[in-house]
């Protein structure tokens, strides 16, 4: 099964006050952590949806095997970036939505989500972190058209609500859900070892 990753990195970073995806985390831009997890998890292609600082993002990712596409509206819901990523895909069996600021995302998590989708009855895989449903999510190609036709806000959750019999949820430890939204979040993550 060929699985693409769509890394969402187009947000306005309003709580950070500048493009958080380019801020240094342990010697590299924050966004590279999720991208490296997707690449190591054997996703192909890895599509990065960029926003306001597209040229800076492209420069920061130039040495990685990724495809960058732009979301012209960084204030749009994250689901809109996922939809734009889906539109850019061809010849894949599924797509995984990843957050560009999810610092604890690993190749092992990506692989586990893909393995869960090996069941032919499963078309959607959700992740749950101590009761919070958040990416990584997987959607199989058979639902791409429906995903594109829906309102972008919570698009994958909408699909799961419509197709509960085709949905599987993986439970992860709550502490795996660490993302970086504010300067305090970044300082906290920087204090952890890389």
DABEL-V371406 format. One record per pair of residues at least 24 apart in sequence whose C-alpha atoms are under 7 Angstrom apart, sorted by the first residue. I is the first residue (numbers start at 1). J is the second residue. Records with the same first field share a line. If there is no record, write none. Layout:
# DABEL-V371406
I->J + J
This chain:
# DABEL-V371406
1->93
2->44 + 92 + 93 + 94
3->43 + 44 + 92 + 93 + 94 + 95
4->43 + 44 + 45 + 46 + 92 + 94 + 95 + 96
5->38 + 43 + 44 + 45 + 46 + 47 + 95 + 96 + 97 + 98
6->46 + 47 + 48 + 82 + 85 + 95 + 96 + 97 + 98
7->35 + 47 + 48 + 49 + 97 + 98 + 99 + 100
8->48 + 49 + 81 + 82 + 98 + 99 + 100
9->48 + 49 + 50 + 51 + 99 + 100
10->49 + 50 + 51 + 52 + 71 + 74
11->51 + 74 + 75
12->74 + 75
13->181
15->181 + 182
16->181 + 182 + 183
21->100 + 101
22->57
25->190
26->190 + 194
30->101
31->100 + 101
33->103
34->100 + 102 + 103 + 105
37->105 + 106 + 107
38->107 + 110
40->107
41->107 + 108 + 110 + 111
47->85
49->81 + 85
77->152 + 153
78->153
79->152 + 153 + 154 + 155
80->152
83->148
86->144
93->140 + 141
94->138 + 139 + 140 + 141
95->138 + 139 + 140
96->136 + 137 + 138 + 139
97->135 + 136 + 137 + 138
98->135 + 136
99->135
101->179 + 180
102->178 + 179
103->178 + 179
104->176 + 177 + 178
113->138
121->166
122->166 + 167 + 168
123->166 + 167
124->160 + 166 + 167 + 168
125->167 + 168 + 169
126->168 + 169 + 170
127->169 + 170 + 171
128->169 + 170 + 171 + 172
129->171 + 172 + 173 + 174 + 176 + 177
130->172 + 173 + 174
